[in-house]
Amino acid sequence: MEQAAVADFDLRQMLTLHQRFLEGRPGGKRLEAKSQDLRGENLASADMRNALLSGVNLEDAILRVTVLDGSDLFGANLARADMVGASLISADLRGINLAGCNLRGACLDRADLRQGQLVIWVGKVKQQVIQTADLSGADLSNASLAGADLSGANLRNVNLAGANLSGAHLFAANLSGADLRGTSFMDAKMKGAILDNAQVTGADFARADLRDARLRNVPPSAANFKAAYTDGAVFSADHGKLAPEVRDAITEHQRWIVSNGKEGLRMVLLKPDLSGADLTGCDLSGAEITYGRFDKANLRGSVWRMAKLIGSSFRGAELRDAVLDGANLASADLRESSLLDTQFAPIALRDADGKSTGREWPTDLRGANLAGADARGANLRGARLEGANFTDGNFAAADLRGAQLDSVAGALPELRRARQ
């Protein structure tokens, strides 16, 4: 939808009339600037309570200490806006874009930041578009979001240090890489939320509902999880017992992941010995670990998408619920490992614009040793398994549809109960 510009004089007049409206004086008129282009406008300290601003473009605008309580900002664009100390109590912020916005000390108590369903016209065809509230990279340090509804919101890499989110609704919200140091999540509803690689030192999750939440690379000892509901939540262990160079490599790799390669360093290790290590829930997607040793390591729930693990040994390792989609495990040793419900699915390939190419990158297990492995329910769809050893393995209910097997492998007794 094309946005119309508003002349400065008209905007100031509209603000004057809005003030009369708020005061109940004659001649007042509620501010309505739906879909208007107000980018870069200086509206510092303006009183815009209950204004109708859906779809407005306030990109790079100055809204310091501006009052927007109860305003309709549905689908608005406030990317990189300066909103230090602004007040948005009970505002409708569904589908809003606050990416890179400075909201330090702002008050968003009871604001609605859920996804918004927008209706657009393409020619004569009406289409409904679901737009998730985007706060990625925003600075909300010391802000108040008590009781705010952020269900499904994108809060990747957001700064919420010292913020108050007590009683907030964060169902399925993405807080990966966020700075949550000293943040209060008391009584927050966070079922299914993603907090991978978040900084949680001093955070308070007392009585928070974290069922089925993902907290990979988040040490449970760093925050207060007293009386929190954590059934089904995936935590990672403290990496303090690892060798310093390995611990540092993991830290840098996490920065590399959450910054989409802009920061940190991708993990590249040759022959590291991590036997018996606890890497529960650790995300090492894209890592290159050649001839590594992970014998009897605890890797439950870990993520290794597109990782290069050629010739590495996982003998007797716990890999239950791990994700190795598109990984290269050629000649890997997985003897007697636990692979219950482990994912070895192909990765869908996309072009530079993020569109599907219709092609997939399979997991490579050629020549892998799976003797005695417990792979019940494992997803091996489309995997390359030529030359793999299945002796005495348990592949009941494993998905081998489309997998590339040797001519004799399909008749092996170990694979008879697998889906082929």
N, C-alpha and C positions, 0 to 999 in steps of 0.2 A: 504494500500500500504506500503510495507516494505521500510524503509529509509536506504540509504547507508551512511556510515561514510566517512568523508573527512579528509585526513591526514593534520596535521597542516602546513607542508611545502607546500603542494598543495594549501591550502587555501590562504596562504600568497602570493604565486606566482600568484594566480588568482586575488588577490586584486591589485598586482603590475600591471598586464596586464590591469586590469579594469581602473586603474588610467591613463594609457597611452591612453586607449580608450576614456576616458572623455576629455583628452587633445588633442585628434586628432593626436597623435604621431604614427609613424609606429610601427607595431607589437602589437598594442593594441587589446584587446579582451574584450568584455562585460562580466561581471561576471554573470555566469549562474550556480545556485546551486539548481535547482528544486528538491524538495523532499529529499534533503540531510539532514543528521543528524548533526546539528551544536550545539546541546544542550551544554550549559555552556561555549560556546566560548567567548573570550574576544575580542570584535570588537569595543571597545570604540574609538570614534573620527574618525572612518573609513569613507571614502567617498564612499558610495555605491549607488550613484544616478543612477536611471534607470536600476538597476540590476534586473535580472530575478530570483526571489526567491519563486515562487509559491510552496506551500506545504512544504516549508522548516521547519525543527524543530529547533527553536532557544529558546527552553524552558530554563529558568534560565540563558540565555546569558547576557553578559554585553554589552550594546549598548549606553552607555552614550555619549551624544553629537554626536552620529553617524548620518550621513546624508543619508537618504533613499528617498529623493525627487523623485517622479515619478517612484519608484520601483514597481515591480509586486510581491506582497506578498499575492496573492490570496490563501485563505485556509491555510495560514501559522500558526504555533503554536509558540507564543511568551509568553506563560503563565509564569508569575512571572519574566519576563525579566526586567533588570534594564535599562530603557530608559530615564532617567532624561535628559531633554534638547535636546532630539533627534528631528530631523526634518524629517517629513513624508509628506511634502507638495505634494498634488495631487497624492499621492501613491494609488495603488489599494490594498485595505485592505478588500475586500469582503470575508465574511466567516472566517475572521481571529479570532484567539483565543488570546485575550489580558487579560484574567482573571488573576487578582492579579498582573498585570504588573505595574511597577512604571514609570509613564509618566509625572511626575511633570515638569511643564514648557516646555513640548514638544510642537511642532508646527505640527498640523495636518490639516492646512487650506486646504480646497477643497479636502480632502482625501475621498475616496469612501469606506464606511464601511457598505454597504448594505449586505443583505444575498447573499451567493454565491451558485451557482448550480454546484456541483461537479459530475463528472462522474467516477464511479468505476465499476470494473468487479468482479462479483461473479461467478467463474468458467467461463463459456462461455456466461454468461448473463450480459449485460450492464445495470447498474442501475444509475439513476440520484438521487442525494441526495442534498436536500436543507440544507445549513449550515448557520445559523445566526451568524453574528459577535458577539462575546462574550467578553464584557469588564467588566463583573461582578467583583466587588471588586477592580477594577483598581484604581490607584491614578493618576488622571488627573488634580490635583489642579493647578490653574494658567496656564493651557495649553491653546493653541489657536486652536480652531476647527471651525473658521469662514468659513461658506459656506460648511462645511463637510457634506457628506451624510451618516447619521446614521439611515436611515429608517429601522425599524424593529429590530434594534440592541438591545442586552441584556446589559443594563446599570444598573442592579440592584445593589444597595449598592455601586455604584461608587462614588469616591470623585472628584467632579467637582467644588469645592469651588474656587471662583475667576476666573474660566475659561471663555473663550470667545467663545460662540456658536452663535454669531450674524449671522443671515441668514442661519443657519444650517438646514438641512433637518432631522427631527426627527419623521417622520410619523410612528405612531404605535410603536415607540420605548418604551422600558420598563425601566423607571427611578425610579421605586419604591424603597424607602429607600435610595435614593441617597443624597449626601451632595451637595446641590446647593446654599449654602450661598454665596451671592455676585456674583453669576454667571450671565452673560449677555446672554439672549435669544432674544434680540431685533430682530424683523423681522424673527424669526425662524419659520419653518413650522412644527407644532407639532400636527397636526390633529390626533386624536385617540391615542395620547401618554398616557402612564400610569405613573403618578407621585405620586402614593399612598405612604403616610408616608414619603415623601421627606422633607428635611429641606430646606426651601426657603427664610429664613430671608435675606433681602437685595437683593434678586435676581431681575433682570429686565426683564419683559416679554412684554415690550412696543411693540405694534403692532404685537406680536406673534400670529400665528394662532393656537388656542387651541380648536377649535371646536371638540366636542365629546371626549375631553380628560378626563381622570379620575384623580382627585386630592383629593382622600379620605384622610381625616385627615391632610389636608393642609389648614391652615387658610388663607383666601384671603387677610387679612390685613397685612400679614407678608412680602409680596413682592409687586412690582410695576406691576400691571396688566392694567395700563392706556392704553387705545386704543387697548387692546388685543381683539381678536375675540374669544369669549367664548360660542357661541351658542351650546347648548347641552352638555357643560362641566359639570361634577359632582364635586362640591366642598363640603367640610365638613365645619361645623360651628366652630367658636372658642369655645373651651371647658372651657373657663375661668370662666364661671358661675357655673360649676359643683362643687360638694363638693371636697375638696382636695384629699381625699382618692380615690374617683372615678376617678378623673382626672389622678392621678398617676397610677391607675390600668390600665387605657386606654393606657397611654404612655408605660408602661411596656409590655402590651399585643401587642402593635404594634411592639416593638422590638422583641418580641417572634415570631411574624408572619414573619417579613422580614428576620430574622436570621434562619428560619426553626427550631426554638426551642433551638438554641444554646445560645441565650442571652434573657434577659428580663424574664418575668413571665407570664404564662397563667392566664387570669382573672378567678378567682373563687370567687363569691360573693353570700351571702345568704341574701335574702330579702332586696336588695337595693331599695331605692325609687328614681326613675328617672322620675317621673311624670312631663310632660311638658318639659323635656330636649330636646335639639336640638343635635341630633347625625347624622345629615345629612351626608350620604356617609361614615359613620364610619365602619371600617372593624373589626368585633368582632368574626370572624370565630374561632370555637373551644372553645369559652368562656363557662364557666359554671355559669349560673345565675339562681339560684333556687328561685322561688316565688318572682321574681323581679316585680317592678311596673313601667310600661312605659305608663301609662294612658295619652292620649293626647300628647304623645311625638312626635317629628318630626324625623322620622326614614327613610325618603325617600332616596332611593338609598343605604341604609346600607347593609352590608354583614354579614350573620350569618351562614355560611356553617358549618355543623356538630356541631353547638352550642347546649348546653343543657339548655333549657329554661322551664323546667318542672314547671307547675303551675303558670307561670308568667302572669301578666295582661298587655294587650296591648289595653285596652278598649279606643276606639276613637282615637287610634294612627294613624299617617300617615306612612304607610308602602309601599306606591306606589313605584314600581320598585325595591323593596328590594329583596335580595337573601337569602333564608332560606333553600337552598338545603341540604337535609340530617339532618336537625335540629330536635331536640326532643322538641316538643311543646305539649306533652301530658297534658291534663287538662288545657291548657292555655286559657285565657279569651281574645278573639279577637272581642268582641261585638262592632258593629258600627265602626270598624276600616276600613281604606282605604287600600285595597289590590289590587288595579288596577295593572295588569301586574306583580304582585309579583311572584317570583319563589319559588316553593316548590318541586322542581324536585329531583329525587334520585341521589345519588353520586355513580359513577362507582368505584368499589373496585379493587385495584391493588395489586400485590404481592411486595415483597421486591425489586425486580428489576424494578418496575414500569410498569410491563406488566399487561394488563387487565385480571381479573379472570373470566369475564363473569357474575359476580354477581353485584348487586346494593344495596346500603343502602338507604331505603326510608325515606322520611320525616314523622315523627310521630305526627299526630294530633288527636290521639285517645282521645275521651272525650272532645275535644276542643269546646269552645263556639263561634260559628261564626254567632250568631244571629245578623241580621241587617248589616252584613259586606258587603262592596262593593268589590266583588272579580271578577269583570269583567276582562276577559282575563288572569286570574291567571293560572299559570302552577302547577297543582296538580297531575300530572301524577305519578301513582304508589304510591301515598301517603296513609298512614294508617289513615282512617277516621271513624273507628268504634266508634259508640257512640257520634259522633260530632253533634252539634246542628246547623242546617242550617236555622232556622226560620227567614223569612223575609229578607234573604240574597239575594244579586244579583250575580249570578254566570254565567251570560250570556257570552258565548264564552270561559268559563274557561275549561281547559283541565283536565278531570277526567279519561282519559283512563288508565286502569290498576289499578285505585285507589281501595282500599279495603273499601267498604261501607256496612252498615247494609242492610238487605234484603229489608227494606221499603224505604231506602234513595233514591234509584234510581227512585222511582215514585214521589218524592216530587216535587211540582210545582217550587220550588226555583232552582231545578237542571235540569229542562226540557230543557233549552236552553244551557246547558253545553255540551261539547264534551265527550261522554262516550263510 
